[in-house]
Amino acid sequence: MAEDFDFEIKFYEGIIERKPDFIEALSALGDLYTKKGLFEQGLKIDQRLAALRPDNDLILYNLACSYSLTNNLDASLQTIKKAIECGYRDFRFLEKDNDLVNLRRDSRFQEFWTSLKTRHQVDPQKKA
């Protein structure tokens, strides 16, 4: 399995060398880095993606995940809030996503989450 990741990582890295702003390849590469546990590299890719698409809710969500995985909870909280402002609404997934475990443990996130559920009548069992 790790060998598959290595092959795919090299493949996408080669594409990025030739086309540094290729969104789909960057997204795939960031996902592979994260799956392989290379969280710092995944974070760098997600930061590049967010610079290219600063209002894309899914890119911002993934960036928040990368910040959470690298224990940068301030940035993770700020970024998840921005992702939601930009339209991210899969609250059920957010509540269960393993990449956000560190963030969900943070009392500031818990306060935000309670407020969000109240404001938007969020039912984590439903995808909004």
Buried (B, 14 or more C-beta within 10 A) or exposed (E): EEEEBEEBBEBBBEBBEEEEEBBEBBBBBBBBBBBBEBBEBBBBBBBBBBEBBEEBBBBBBBBBBBBBBBEBBEBBBBBBBBBBEBEBBBBBEBBEBEBBEBBBEBEEBEEBBEEBBEEEEBEBEEEE
